Structures are given as structure tokens and as C-alpha cells.
Amino acid sequence: MKGRPGLRSTSINIKEEGIQYIPTLAEQRMQYTVLDCIQIILERSFCVALGASNRRMELEMIAITAAARDSAAS
């Protein structure tokens, strides 16, 4: 299983298995570029469209969206 470089993967890479990478709440503290955040949001939207939504994912999306705003502001 592969994820973003240097991060512990908690799911399977989308390019290998058709399922997107889902960062953990601990990874929200990592520095994301705006493009990273957009990619993650699009991947999450795809996951939600497949019916994989849950409360943990919602909380992570809030954290990632906040990280995107912080990255854009700096």
C-alpha cells in the first residue's frame, strides 16, 4: 500500500487499486500545498459519491479545508 511520500498510508493508492488515499487526522498537521488540498478534496468527493462517507471523513475534510485556507493565506 502506498500513500503520499513520507506519510504512513492508511488506505490504498487510487492509481494502483482504484481507491483514493485517505490521510489520517494526525496528517492534518502536515504542510499541504493548495494543489495538494484540491487533489484531496476531489478524491474525497469521488469517495463520497461511491457511498463511503462517514463522520471521520467529514472531520478530516474540515481539517484539510482549513489547511488549504491557511496555505492560500500564507
A tleap script that builds the chain and sets N, CA, C and O, in Angstrom:
source leaprc.protein.ff14SB
mol = sequence {
  NMET LYS GLY ARG PRO GLY LEU ARG SER THR
  SER ILE ASN ILE LYS GLU GLU GLY ILE GLN
  TYR ILE PRO THR LEU ALA GLU GLN ARG MET
  GLN TYR THR VAL LEU ASP CYS ILE GLN ILE
  ILE LEU GLU ARG SER PHE CYS VAL ALA LEU
  GLY ALA SER ASN ARG ARG MET GLU LEU GLU
  MET ILE ALA ILE THR ALA ALA ALA ARG ASP
  SER ALA ALA CSER
}
set mol.1.N position { 0.846 -1.176 0.000 }
set mol.1.CA position { 0.000 0.000 0.000 }
set mol.1.C position { 0.890 1.237 0.000 }
set mol.1.O position { 1.872 1.309 0.738 }
set mol.2.N position { 0.540 2.195 -0.824 }
set mol.2.CA position { 1.345 3.400 -0.942 }
set mol.2.C position { 0.482 4.617 -0.667 }
set mol.2.O position { -0.720 4.618 -0.931 }
set mol.3.N position { 1.110 5.650 -0.133 }
set mol.3.CA position { 0.416 6.911 0.103 }
set mol.3.C position { 1.291 8.047 -0.368 }
set mol.3.O position { 2.128 7.869 -1.253 }
set mol.4.N position { 1.105 9.195 0.211 }
set mol.4.CA position { 1.949 10.332 -0.138 }
set mol.4.C position { 3.348 10.073 0.437 }
set mol.4.O position { 3.469 9.453 1.493 }
set mol.5.N position { 4.399 10.536 -0.238 }
set mol.5.CA position { 5.762 10.273 0.242 }
set mol.5.C position { 5.971 10.740 1.680 }
set mol.5.O position { 5.589 11.854 2.040 }
set mol.6.N position { 6.569 9.895 2.485 }
set mol.6.CA position { 6.898 10.252 3.850 }
set mol.6.C position { 5.759 10.118 4.841 }
set mol.6.O position { 5.951 10.364 6.032 }
set mol.7.N position { 4.584 9.735 4.385 }
set mol.7.CA position { 3.455 9.588 5.287 }
set mol.7.C position { 3.031 8.127 5.351 }
set mol.7.O position { 3.101 7.407 4.355 }
set mol.8.N position { 2.597 7.703 6.512 }
set mol.8.CA position { 2.114 6.343 6.671 }
set mol.8.C position { 0.763 6.224 5.984 }
set mol.8.O position { -0.146 7.011 6.248 }
set mol.9.N position { 0.636 5.264 5.123 }
set mol.9.CA position { -0.603 5.103 4.364 }
set mol.9.C position { -1.624 4.335 5.185 }
set mol.9.O position { -1.303 3.325 5.812 }
set mol.10.N position { -2.868 4.826 5.174 }
set mol.10.CA position { -3.940 4.131 5.874 }
set mol.10.C position { -4.966 3.571 4.904 }
set mol.10.O position { -5.948 2.958 5.322 }
set mol.11.N position { -4.745 3.776 3.620 }
set mol.11.CA position { -5.616 3.187 2.611 }
set mol.11.C position { -4.800 2.935 1.358 }
set mol.11.O position { -3.595 3.182 1.336 }
set mol.12.N position { -5.442 2.452 0.335 }
set mol.12.CA position { -4.758 2.023 -0.872 }
set mol.12.C position { -4.690 3.171 -1.873 }
set mol.12.O position { -5.629 3.960 -1.976 }
set mol.13.N position { -3.612 3.268 -2.594 }
set mol.13.CA position { -3.425 4.329 -3.578 }
set mol.13.C position { -4.392 4.167 -4.742 }
set mol.13.O position { -4.567 3.062 -5.256 }
set mol.14.N position { -5.019 5.259 -5.159 }
set mol.14.CA position { -6.041 5.224 -6.220 }
set mol.14.C position { -5.479 4.722 -7.548 }
set mol.14.O position { -6.187 4.050 -8.298 }
set mol.15.N position { -4.226 5.036 -7.850 }
set mol.15.CA position { -3.653 4.631 -9.131 }
set mol.15.C position { -3.400 3.126 -9.175 }
set mol.15.O position { -3.374 2.536 -10.255 }
set mol.16.N position { -3.215 2.509 -8.030 }
set mol.16.CA position { -2.934 1.083 -8.011 }
set mol.16.C position { -4.201 0.241 -7.897 }
set mol.16.O position { -4.319 -0.789 -8.560 }
set mol.17.N position { -5.144 0.666 -7.069 }
set mol.17.CA position { -6.281 -0.182 -6.762 }
set mol.17.C position { -7.634 0.447 -7.042 }
set mol.17.O position { -8.661 -0.190 -6.807 }
set mol.18.N position { -7.668 1.682 -7.539 }
set mol.18.CA position { -8.937 2.329 -7.818 }
set mol.18.C position { -9.584 2.957 -6.598 }
set mol.18.O position { -10.739 3.379 -6.663 }
set mol.19.N position { -8.861 3.029 -5.485 }
set mol.19.CA position { -9.384 3.636 -4.256 }
set mol.19.C position { -8.428 4.746 -3.851 }
set mol.19.O position { -7.213 4.549 -3.863 }
set mol.20.N position { -8.954 5.902 -3.495 }
set mol.20.CA position { -8.074 7.020 -3.203 }
set mol.20.C position { -7.431 6.921 -1.825 }
set mol.20.O position { -7.927 6.244 -0.925 }
set mol.21.N position { -6.319 7.613 -1.697 }
set mol.21.CA position { -5.597 7.730 -0.429 }
set mol.21.C position { -6.384 8.619 0.517 }
set mol.21.O position { -6.867 9.676 0.112 }
set mol.22.N position { -6.522 8.210 1.769 }
set mol.22.CA position { -7.243 8.997 2.767 }
set mol.22.C position { -6.267 9.334 3.894 }
set mol.22.O position { -5.886 8.447 4.658 }
set mol.23.N position { -5.857 10.601 4.013 }
set mol.23.CA position { -4.946 10.957 5.100 }
set mol.23.C position { -5.642 10.871 6.463 }
set mol.23.O position { -6.852 11.069 6.566 }
set mol.24.N position { -4.864 10.575 7.500 }
set mol.24.CA position { -5.426 10.478 8.840 }
set mol.24.C position { -5.521 11.861 9.471 }
set mol.24.O position { -4.953 12.825 8.958 }
set mol.25.N position { -6.243 11.955 10.587 }
set mol.25.CA position { -6.335 13.229 11.296 }
set mol.25.C position { -4.958 13.718 11.746 }
set mol.25.O position { -4.707 14.923 11.781 }
set mol.26.N position { -4.070 12.789 12.088 }
set mol.26.CA position { -2.717 13.187 12.503 }
set mol.26.C position { -1.977 13.869 11.354 }
set mol.26.O position { -1.140 14.742 11.587 }
set mol.27.N position { -2.278 13.481 10.129 }
set mol.27.CA position { -1.608 14.061 8.967 }
set mol.27.C position { -2.093 15.463 8.649 }
set mol.27.O position { -1.481 16.151 7.831 }
set mol.28.N position { -3.200 15.914 9.287 }
set mol.28.CA position { -3.687 17.265 9.020 }
set mol.28.C position { -2.672 18.313 9.441 }
set mol.28.O position { -2.721 19.448 8.966 }
set mol.29.N position { -1.758 17.949 10.321 }
set mol.29.CA position { -0.744 18.893 10.790 }
set mol.29.C position { 0.391 19.065 9.790 }
set mol.29.O position { 1.221 19.963 9.935 }
set mol.30.N position { 0.428 18.200 8.771 }
set mol.30.CA position { 1.461 18.294 7.745 }
set mol.30.C position { 1.192 19.515 6.870 }
set mol.30.O position { 0.055 19.977 6.779 }
set mol.31.N position { 2.214 20.027 6.240 }
set mol.31.CA position { 2.055 21.161 5.337 }
set mol.31.C position { 1.538 20.659 3.993 }
set mol.31.O position { 2.158 19.798 3.370 }
set mol.32.N position { 0.422 21.186 3.554 }
set mol.32.CA position { -0.132 20.854 2.251 }
set mol.32.C position { -0.044 22.082 1.352 }
set mol.32.O position { -0.249 23.206 1.812 }
set mol.33.N position { 0.256 21.877 0.094 }
set mol.33.CA position { 0.156 22.979 -0.852 }
set mol.33.C position { -1.311 23.105 -1.239 }
set mol.33.O position { -2.103 22.197 -0.985 }
set mol.34.N position { -1.670 24.211 -1.845 }
set mol.34.CA position { -3.055 24.413 -2.275 }
set mol.34.C position { -3.450 23.314 -3.261 }
set mol.34.O position { -4.564 22.795 -3.194 }
set mol.35.N position { -2.544 22.957 -4.175 }
set mol.35.CA position { -2.862 21.900 -5.141 }
set mol.35.C position { -3.058 20.551 -4.458 }
set mol.35.O position { -3.927 19.780 -4.864 }
set mol.36.N position { -2.255 20.246 -3.414 }
set mol.36.CA position { -2.463 19.019 -2.654 }
set mol.36.C position { -3.862 18.990 -2.067 }
set mol.36.O position { -4.550 17.971 -2.127 }
set mol.37.N position { -4.283 20.126 -1.494 }
set mol.37.CA position { -5.600 20.208 -0.859 }
set mol.37.C position { -6.709 20.025 -1.889 }
set mol.37.O position { -7.692 19.330 -1.632 }
set mol.38.N position { -6.551 20.651 -3.056 }
set mol.38.CA position { -7.566 20.495 -4.102 }
set mol.38.C position { -7.655 19.042 -4.538 }
set mol.38.O position { -8.752 18.518 -4.729 }
set mol.39.N position { -6.506 18.385 -4.696 }
set mol.39.CA position { -6.497 16.981 -5.100 }
set mol.39.C position { -7.193 16.114 -4.058 }
set mol.39.O position { -7.996 15.247 -4.402 }
set mol.40.N position { -6.884 16.348 -2.788 }
set mol.40.CA position { -7.502 15.565 -1.720 }
set mol.40.C position { -9.006 15.778 -1.699 }
set mol.40.O position { -9.770 14.824 -1.554 }
set mol.41.N position { -9.438 17.040 -1.844 }
set mol.41.CA position { -10.872 17.332 -1.834 }
set mol.41.C position { -11.573 16.630 -2.992 }
set mol.41.O position { -12.654 16.069 -2.813 }
set mol.42.N position { -10.966 16.657 -4.177 }
set mol.42.CA position { -11.564 15.969 -5.319 }
set mol.42.C position { -11.614 14.461 -5.098 }
set mol.42.O position { -12.603 13.814 -5.444 }
set mol.43.N position { -10.551 13.900 -4.523 }
set mol.43.CA position { -10.540 12.464 -4.235 }
set mol.43.C position { -11.615 12.114 -3.208 }
set mol.43.O position { -12.295 11.096 -3.340 }
set mol.44.N position { -11.769 12.957 -2.185 }
set mol.44.CA position { -12.793 12.711 -1.179 }
set mol.44.C position { -14.182 12.786 -1.783 }
set mol.44.O position { -15.050 11.976 -1.458 }
set mol.45.N position { -14.398 13.766 -2.673 }
set mol.45.CA position { -15.701 13.891 -3.319 }
set mol.45.C position { -16.030 12.632 -4.102 }
set mol.45.O position { -17.173 12.174 -4.103 }
set mol.46.N position { -15.028 12.074 -4.769 }
set mol.46.CA position { -15.204 10.828 -5.509 }
set mol.46.C position { -15.577 9.708 -4.553 }
set mol.46.O position { -16.457 8.897 -4.845 }
set mol.47.N position { -14.906 9.667 -3.417 }
set mol.47.CA position { -15.175 8.627 -2.410 }
set mol.47.C position { -16.595 8.761 -1.875 }
set mol.47.O position { -17.292 7.756 -1.728 }
set mol.48.N position { -17.040 9.986 -1.580 }
set mol.48.CA position { -18.397 10.220 -1.089 }
set mol.48.C position { -19.417 9.798 -2.144 }
set mol.48.O position { -20.459 9.230 -1.815 }
set mol.49.N position { -19.114 10.076 -3.408 }
set mol.49.CA position { -20.027 9.688 -4.491 }
set mol.49.C position { -20.182 8.175 -4.549 }
set mol.49.O position { -21.214 7.676 -4.997 }
set mol.50.N position { -19.173 7.443 -4.104 }
set mol.50.CA position { -19.260 5.985 -4.071 }
set mol.50.C position { -19.948 5.473 -2.809 }
set mol.50.O position { -20.103 4.264 -2.638 }
set mol.51.N position { -20.360 6.377 -1.928 }
set mol.51.CA position { -21.081 5.983 -0.727 }
set mol.51.C position { -20.217 5.655 0.467 }
set mol.51.O position { -20.671 4.974 1.386 }
set mol.52.N position { -18.985 6.119 0.478 }
set mol.52.CA position { -18.065 5.779 1.561 }
set mol.52.C position { -17.992 6.872 2.625 }
set mol.52.O position { -17.037 6.910 3.400 }
set mol.53.N position { -18.977 7.754 2.674 }
set mol.53.CA position { -18.946 8.857 3.626 }
set mol.53.C position { -19.139 8.361 5.059 }
set mol.53.O position { -19.901 7.427 5.307 }
set mol.54.N position { -18.448 8.993 5.983 }
set mol.54.CA position { -18.644 8.720 7.407 }
set mol.54.C position { -18.190 9.935 8.211 }
set mol.54.O position { -17.627 10.876 7.650 }
set mol.55.N position { -18.428 9.920 9.499 }
set mol.55.CA position { -18.120 11.076 10.348 }
set mol.55.C position { -16.626 11.385 10.385 }
set mol.55.O position { -16.242 12.555 10.371 }
set mol.56.N position { -15.779 10.359 10.432 }
set mol.56.CA position { -14.334 10.578 10.456 }
set mol.56.C position { -13.905 11.327 9.194 }
set mol.56.O position { -13.098 12.255 9.268 }
set mol.57.N position { -14.438 10.931 8.044 }
set mol.57.CA position { -14.089 11.597 6.794 }
set mol.57.C position { -14.535 13.052 6.819 }
set mol.57.O position { -13.815 13.929 6.342 }
set mol.58.N position { -15.716 13.318 7.372 }
set mol.58.CA position { -16.201 14.695 7.457 }
set mol.58.C position { -15.258 15.546 8.299 }
set mol.58.O position { -14.936 16.673 7.922 }
set mol.59.N position { -14.815 15.017 9.432 }
set mol.59.CA position { -13.902 15.759 10.299 }
set mol.59.C position { -12.569 16.007 9.606 }
set mol.59.O position { -11.995 17.090 9.722 }
set mol.60.N position { -12.076 15.000 8.885 }
set mol.60.CA position { -10.822 15.176 8.164 }
set mol.60.C position { -10.964 16.216 7.062 }
set mol.60.O position { -10.042 16.998 6.830 }
set mol.61.N position { -12.102 16.236 6.382 }
set mol.61.CA position { -12.326 17.218 5.328 }
set mol.61.C position { -12.328 18.638 5.888 }
set mol.61.O position { -11.806 19.559 5.260 }
set mol.62.N position { -12.914 18.813 7.067 }
set mol.62.CA position { -12.903 20.129 7.711 }
set mol.62.C position { -11.466 20.554 7.979 }
set mol.62.O position { -11.098 21.699 7.716 }
set mol.63.N position { -10.650 19.636 8.502 }
set mol.63.CA position { -9.255 19.940 8.802 }
set mol.63.C position { -8.462 20.243 7.533 }
set mol.63.O position { -7.653 21.171 7.515 }
set mol.64.N position { -8.687 19.470 6.477 }
set mol.64.CA position { -7.952 19.676 5.221 }
set mol.64.C position { -8.361 20.988 4.570 }
set mol.64.O position { -7.520 21.703 4.024 }
set mol.65.N position { -9.653 21.306 4.625 }
set mol.65.CA position { -10.129 22.575 4.071 }
set mol.65.C position { -9.498 23.745 4.820 }
set mol.65.O position { -9.113 24.743 4.210 }
set mol.66.N position { -9.395 23.624 6.135 }
set mol.66.CA position { -8.745 24.674 6.937 }
set mol.66.C position { -7.274 24.787 6.557 }
set mol.66.O position { -6.742 25.895 6.480 }
set mol.67.N position { -6.610 23.658 6.318 }
set mol.67.CA position { -5.204 23.680 5.906 }
set mol.67.C position { -5.057 24.357 4.546 }
set mol.67.O position { -4.078 25.064 4.306 }
set mol.68.N position { -6.027 24.142 3.655 }
set mol.68.CA position { -5.986 24.778 2.337 }
set mol.68.C position { -6.118 26.289 2.478 }
set mol.68.O position { -5.409 27.041 1.812 }
set mol.69.N position { -7.025 26.733 3.345 }
set mol.69.CA position { -7.182 28.177 3.573 }
set mol.69.C position { -5.908 28.770 4.152 }
set mol.69.O position { -5.480 29.847 3.738 }
set mol.70.N position { -5.293 28.069 5.115 }
set mol.70.CA position { -4.054 28.554 5.718 }
set mol.70.C position { -2.931 28.632 4.690 }
set mol.70.O position { -2.163 29.594 4.671 }
set mol.71.N position { -2.839 27.605 3.829 }
set mol.71.CA position { -1.800 27.593 2.796 }
set mol.71.C position { -2.010 28.728 1.805 }
set mol.71.O position { -1.052 29.373 1.379 }
set mol.72.N position { -3.258 28.968 1.441 }
set mol.72.CA position { -3.566 30.023 0.475 }
set mol.72.C position { -3.283 31.402 1.072 }
set mol.72.O position { -2.887 32.319 0.354 }
set mol.73.N position { -3.484 31.548 2.375 }
set mol.73.CA position { -3.295 32.838 3.036 }
set mol.73.C position { -1.822 33.172 3.228 }
set mol.73.O position { -1.460 34.343 3.348 }
set mol.74.N position { -0.967 32.147 3.259 }
set mol.74.CA position { 0.457 32.409 3.514 }
set mol.74.C position { 1.276 32.496 2.250 }
set mol.74.O position { 2.486 32.712 2.312 }
savepdb mol mol.pdb
quit
